[in-house]
Amino acid sequence: MAAPIILLHNVVKKFGEQTVLKGIDLTVQPGTIVGLIGPSGAGKSTIIKVTLGMEVATSGTAEVFNQTMPNRQLLGQIGYMAQTDALYEDLSARENLKFYAVMKGLPQQATEAAIEHVVNVVDLAQDVNKRVSGYSGGMKRRLSLAIALLGDPQLLVLDEPTVGIDPALRRQIWRELKRVKKEGRSILITTHVMDEAELVDDVALLLGGKVIAFDTSTNLEAQYHEDSIEQVFLKAEGAE
C-alpha cells in the first residue's frame, strides 16, 4: 500500500494552559478526500495548521509526503485555502492569481491556461479583471479557492471552502474536487455543512480536540444505526 500523504500520530497541541488537540491520529491516503467535521472550537483549524507546519505540535508527529512538518520545501506541492482570505485587495483577481502562480513556481507559459481553468471552476471568469476590494465575501472565498487549486497541487488543504457560497456553485466545486481525487491527488477539507460529509471518502468526527470516529460515511452510518452523518455526529457527541 502506498504511503499516506498526511500522517498525524498522537498529535497534542497546547496553547499555554489550554490543550486544543488531545492525541490526534489521522491519515489521508493518495487519491482520497478526508473530511474533518465538527463544531467551532473542536480543533479543525489547529489540525490543519499543524499539518501544514504553521503550528508545531507540542508532542506527537505530523508528516506530509513522508516528511516531518514543518518543512518549507513541501509547501509548493500543497494548495491551501485558509478560513480568512489572504488576498491583495488593491489588485484584480487575475493579478492575485498571477502573483500566487509565481509564488508556486508555475512555468510562465502554463500560467494563463491554469488561471483560465480555476476561474471557470469557481465561476469568476466575468469578474477576473475587477479589483478585489469590490468583491463580495462569497467572491473572495471563491478567489481563495481558485488560488488553492492553481498548479494542480498533489495535496489540497481546504478550511471551510464552501462557506458563503451558493448551493449551485457548491455542487460545481465538489465536481472539481472529485476530478482532483480521480487524478490521484488528495484533499483534506473541513466543513460545518453536514451534507458535504456524505461526499468525502473518510470522515473524521472531531469533538473537544479528539477524533471520536474515523471511517467512511457509510460505515459510520451503519455503525451508529443512523441514515446521515449529522445524526451520527449527534449520537457520537451524546456518547462522549
C-alpha positions as CSV (number, residue, x, y, z in Angstrom):
1,M,0.0,0.0,0.0
2,A,1.3,3.5,-0.9
3,A,2.5,5.7,2.0
4,P,-0.1,8.1,3.3
5,I,0.0,11.7,2.0
6,I,-0.8,13.0,5.5
7,L,0.1,11.1,8.7
8,L,-0.7,12.6,12.1
9,H,0.3,10.4,15.0
10,N,-0.7,11.1,18.6
11,V,-0.6,14.9,18.0
12,V,-1.1,17.1,21.0
13,K,-1.2,20.8,20.7
14,K,-1.3,23.2,23.7
15,F,-1.6,26.9,23.8
16,G,-0.4,27.9,27.3
17,E,-2.6,26.0,29.7
18,Q,-5.2,25.1,27.1
19,T,-4.9,21.7,25.3
20,V,-6.6,22.1,21.9
21,L,-5.6,18.8,20.3
22,K,-5.6,15.7,22.5
23,G,-3.7,12.9,20.8
24,I,-4.9,13.2,17.2
25,D,-4.4,10.2,14.8
26,L,-5.3,10.9,11.2
27,T,-4.3,9.6,7.8
28,V,-5.0,10.8,4.3
29,Q,-4.2,8.3,1.6
30,P,-3.3,9.1,-2.0
31,G,-6.4,9.9,-4.2
32,T,-8.8,10.3,-1.3
33,I,-10.9,13.1,0.2
34,V,-11.0,13.3,4.0
35,G,-13.5,15.5,5.7
36,L,-12.9,17.0,9.2
37,I,-16.3,17.5,10.7
38,G,-17.0,19.2,14.0
39,P,-18.4,22.3,15.7
40,S,-16.5,25.6,16.0
41,G,-13.7,25.2,18.6
42,A,-13.3,21.5,18.1
43,G,-9.8,21.9,16.8
44,K,-10.3,21.6,13.0
45,S,-8.2,24.6,12.0
46,T,-5.5,23.7,14.5
47,I,-5.2,20.3,12.9
48,I,-4.8,22.0,9.5
49,K,-2.2,24.4,10.9
50,V,-0.1,21.6,12.5
51,T,-0.4,19.5,9.2
52,L,1.0,22.5,7.2
53,G,3.7,23.3,9.8
54,M,2.1,26.7,10.6
55,E,1.9,25.5,14.2
56,V,4.3,22.9,15.7
57,A,2.8,20.0,17.6
58,T,3.5,20.1,21.4
59,S,4.0,16.3,21.1
60,G,3.4,13.6,18.5
61,T,4.4,13.8,14.8
62,A,2.9,15.4,11.7
63,E,4.2,14.1,8.3
64,V,3.3,15.2,4.8
65,F,4.7,13.3,1.8
66,N,6.7,11.2,4.3
67,Q,8.5,14.3,5.6
68,T,8.2,15.7,9.1
69,M,6.5,19.1,9.3
70,P,7.3,22.0,9.4
71,N,9.1,21.7,6.0
72,R,9.0,24.8,3.8
73,Q,10.2,22.9,0.7
74,L,6.9,21.0,0.6
75,L,4.6,24.0,0.6
76,G,4.9,24.3,-3.2
77,Q,3.1,20.9,-3.6
78,I,0.2,21.9,-1.3
79,G,-2.8,24.1,-2.2
80,Y,-4.1,25.8,0.9
81,M,-7.2,27.7,1.5
82,A,-7.5,29.3,4.9
83,Q,-10.7,30.4,6.7
84,T,-9.6,34.0,6.3
85,D,-8.8,35.2,2.8
86,A,-5.2,36.2,2.1
87,L,-5.8,38.4,-0.9
88,Y,-4.4,41.7,-2.2
89,E,-7.4,43.9,-2.2
90,D,-6.0,46.7,-4.4
91,L,-5.1,44.2,-7.2
92,S,-7.5,42.4,-9.6
93,A,-8.3,38.7,-9.2
94,R,-6.1,38.0,-12.2
95,E,-3.2,39.9,-10.7
96,N,-3.7,38.0,-7.4
97,L,-3.7,34.7,-9.3
98,K,-0.5,35.7,-11.3
99,F,1.3,36.6,-8.1
100,Y,0.4,33.3,-6.5
101,A,1.4,31.4,-9.7
102,V,4.9,32.9,-9.4
103,M,5.0,32.0,-5.7
104,K,4.1,28.4,-6.5
105,G,6.7,28.2,-9.2
106,L,4.3,27.7,-12.1
107,P,6.1,28.0,-15.5
108,Q,5.1,31.3,-17.2
109,Q,3.8,29.6,-20.3
110,A,1.4,27.4,-18.3
111,T,0.1,30.2,-16.1
112,E,-2.6,31.7,-18.4
113,A,-4.2,28.3,-19.0
114,A,-4.1,27.5,-15.3
115,I,-5.7,30.8,-14.4
116,E,-8.4,30.3,-17.0
117,H,-9.2,26.8,-15.7
118,V,-9.5,27.8,-12.0
119,V,-11.6,30.9,-12.6
120,N,-14.1,28.9,-14.6
121,V,-14.3,26.3,-11.8
122,V,-15.2,29.0,-9.2
123,D,-17.3,31.0,-11.6
124,L,-15.2,34.2,-11.6
125,A,-14.4,34.5,-15.3
126,Q,-16.7,37.5,-15.7
127,D,-15.0,39.3,-12.8
128,V,-11.4,38.2,-13.1
129,N,-10.2,41.7,-14.1
130,K,-12.1,43.5,-11.3
131,R,-10.3,44.8,-8.3
132,V,-10.7,42.5,-5.3
133,S,-11.7,45.4,-3.0
134,G,-15.0,45.5,-4.9
135,Y,-15.7,41.8,-4.4
136,S,-18.4,40.4,-2.1
137,G,-17.4,38.0,0.7
138,G,-18.5,35.0,-1.3
139,M,-16.5,36.1,-4.4
140,K,-13.4,36.5,-2.2
141,R,-13.9,32.9,-0.9
142,R,-14.1,31.7,-4.5
143,L,-10.9,33.5,-5.4
144,S,-9.1,32.0,-2.4
145,L,-10.2,28.5,-3.6
146,A,-9.0,29.3,-7.2
147,I,-5.6,30.2,-5.7
148,A,-5.5,26.9,-3.8
149,L,-6.4,25.0,-7.0
150,L,-3.6,26.7,-9.1
151,G,-0.9,24.4,-10.4
152,D,-2.6,21.1,-9.7
153,P,-1.1,20.5,-6.3
154,Q,-0.7,16.9,-5.0
155,L,-2.4,17.9,-1.8
156,L,-5.3,20.3,-1.2
157,V,-6.0,21.5,2.3
158,L,-9.2,23.5,2.4
159,D,-10.6,25.1,5.6
160,E,-14.3,25.7,5.2
161,P,-14.1,26.3,1.4
162,T,-17.8,26.5,0.7
163,V,-18.9,28.9,3.5
164,G,-20.9,31.8,1.9
165,I,-21.1,30.0,-1.5
166,D,-24.5,29.3,-3.1
167,P,-25.7,25.7,-3.5
168,A,-25.3,25.5,-7.3
169,L,-21.7,26.7,-7.2
170,R,-21.0,24.4,-4.2
171,R,-22.0,21.5,-6.4
172,Q,-19.7,22.7,-9.2
173,I,-16.8,23.0,-6.7
174,W,-17.4,19.4,-5.4
175,R,-17.3,18.2,-9.0
176,E,-13.9,19.8,-9.3
177,L,-12.8,18.2,-6.0
178,K,-13.9,14.8,-7.3
179,R,-11.9,15.4,-10.5
180,V,-8.8,16.2,-8.4
181,K,-9.3,12.9,-6.5
182,K,-9.7,11.0,-9.7
183,E,-6.3,12.2,-10.8
184,G,-4.8,10.5,-7.7
185,R,-4.4,13.7,-5.7
186,S,-5.5,14.1,-2.1
187,I,-7.8,16.5,-0.2
188,L,-8.2,17.4,3.4
189,I,-11.3,19.5,3.9
190,T,-13.0,21.0,7.0
191,T,-16.7,21.8,6.9
192,H,-19.7,22.7,9.1
193,V,-22.0,21.5,6.3
194,M,-23.1,18.0,7.3
195,D,-24.4,17.0,3.9
196,E,-20.9,17.6,2.5
197,A,-19.7,14.9,4.8
198,E,-21.6,12.4,2.6
199,L,-19.3,13.5,-0.4
200,V,-15.9,12.6,1.2
201,D,-14.2,9.2,1.3
202,D,-13.4,9.2,5.0
203,V,-15.0,11.3,7.8
204,A,-13.1,12.3,10.9
205,L,-15.6,13.4,13.6
206,L,-13.9,15.9,15.8
207,L,-15.1,16.9,19.3
208,G,-13.2,18.6,22.1
209,G,-9.8,18.2,20.4
210,K,-10.3,14.4,19.8
211,V,-11.2,12.4,16.8
212,I,-14.2,10.5,18.2
213,A,-14.8,8.5,15.0
214,F,-12.9,8.0,11.7
215,D,-14.3,5.9,8.8
216,T,-16.3,6.1,5.6
217,S,-19.7,7.8,6.0
218,T,-21.4,4.6,5.0
219,N,-19.6,2.6,7.7
220,L,-20.3,5.3,10.3
221,E,-24.0,5.4,9.5
222,A,-24.2,1.6,9.7
223,Q,-22.2,1.5,13.0
224,Y,-24.4,4.1,14.7
225,H,-27.6,2.9,13.0
226,E,-28.3,6.3,11.5
227,D,-29.0,7.5,8.0
228,S,-27.0,10.7,7.9
229,I,-23.6,11.9,9.2
230,E,-25.4,14.7,11.1
231,Q,-27.4,12.1,13.1
232,V,-24.2,10.0,13.6
233,F,-22.4,13.1,14.9
234,L,-25.2,13.9,17.3
235,K,-25.3,10.4,18.6
236,A,-21.5,10.2,18.9
237,E,-21.4,13.6,20.7
238,G,-24.1,12.3,23.1
239,A,-22.0,9.2,23.9
240,E,-18.9,11.3,24.8
